[in-house]
Amino acid sequence: MADGFDTLGLNENVLRAVHDVGYEQPTQVQSETIPLLLEGRDVIAQSQTGTGKTAAFALPMIERMNRNSNEVQGLILVPTRELAMQVAGTIHKLGKHLGISDLPIYGGQPIDRQLRALRHGVQIVVGTPGRIMDHMRRGSLDLSHVKMVILDEADQMLDMGFIEDIEVILDDLPENVQIGLFSATMPPRIRQLAARYLTDPATISVARQQVTVPEVRQFYVEVTRQGKLEALTRILDMEVPESAMIFVRTKRETDELGETLIGRGYLAEVIHGDLSQAQRERAIAGFRVGKADILVATDVAARGLDIPDVSHVINYDIPLDPEAYVHRIGRTARAGKEGTAITFVTPRERGLLRTIERLINMRIQRMQVPTAADVAERRAQLFRNSLRDAIVGDQLEPYLLMVDELGQEFDLAAIAAGAIKLAYEEDLVETVTEEVPVGEQGMQRLFIRAGRNQGVTARDLVGAIANEADIPGRDIGAIEIQNNFSFVDVPKSDAHRVIDALLRSGVRGKRVKVNVAEPVQPGTVRPRTPA
């Protein structure tokens, strides 16, 4: 069981759920609040986001529910739809072993769906005051069996003008209902509310420690949901991360995004809860040693991973829980290194962004999606940097002699331009220095007449094979790129389909020669042939 939580009076099924979601030691607000709420005491907790307050009231509420009754027994009032979704998600995970049902209700969601769920029966309702009032007026929400009510982010509900609605809701509850009030600040109006409705409450005050990482450069990108993928690929091409973790919300979306990135030629691995332990270990090992530079993951699957050298964290889906944001970006900028965190925000998620900014006590800088011209210039810049590195190196003597000879015929600028052109286009004679195997068991190694000098990268080969031959990127095996040719392992059963597809569509828009590779001994000369 989760060490520390088993001393708070929680039952075995709840402790199992605590262990499943990865909680280890209870925070201060959890250790002080949970026993009081389990005893039936009213509680006032002055506690900010980032202190673990959601679990502090969710766990005792789950304990107190009668799972044999479909009446609404627990009510949680929150200021925003995003917080309603977050809290409901937490309750769903923590209550799964007890079979507790919960329902988030908020404006902006079709009310018919909420009506059907309420008719079916739920034990815990999480909602915004306005939508709770709507259901009360309709007669679709019966609060007469409520045992426990939580006012979460009470000061924010005050700022949003919900206090009068809250009073109407509280007046409709049974006399002996237990109330927990959680608020980051305690303005006079909130104190008046507490004095009127809470009975002999225990008072807890919890300070929040600094939660952000100063070395992390934090940005957000405002995009539509449909524009996320294009924005992601341009940012990856612009930032050229050494290693990036990309976080999404669900297992299905993790698979979809991973396959799409692989199909576009990125070296990506995927981890989520449905993978076997062996699959997870292979994915993580590949990411650690650099066989993949992108790891697409859910929060739960990534919890506890020890990956020290992550240069970028990209929140493809902004986390519903602001605390999860802190955990995510904490995976970069470790051991004194710098790191970058980029969060995608849709127009409807601006409220979540503001909540995160309040949590970390800083504004997150806006980033524009790079244009195609920006990406092209970035690639040119990287090439110029590589060229500078070669120039300042100490192995240019043979080439300088060649330049001296050509300098008698041509301008030096023309010689340099011609050399750069050759680096992209020329297909020179190569000598094989190592024995070339035919592929791993069950795989067929293919020979492709295109390599580094033609600008071919591993992502180009993976993208071409995955897109044109319709083969999942994860099924593609080892890739070896030489100056003017490449080898790639594909499943034997798909080898001829891959050959046909590449002969038809080419690589990087150019036709290439492709055939099944045969064992080649060291010293073999690969002849110059047109690609």
Summary of the structure (lengths in Angstrom):
residues: 531
radius of gyration: 29.5
end to end distance: 61.1
largest distance: 100.6
contacts: 1710
relative contact order: 0.09
helix: 45%
strand: 17%
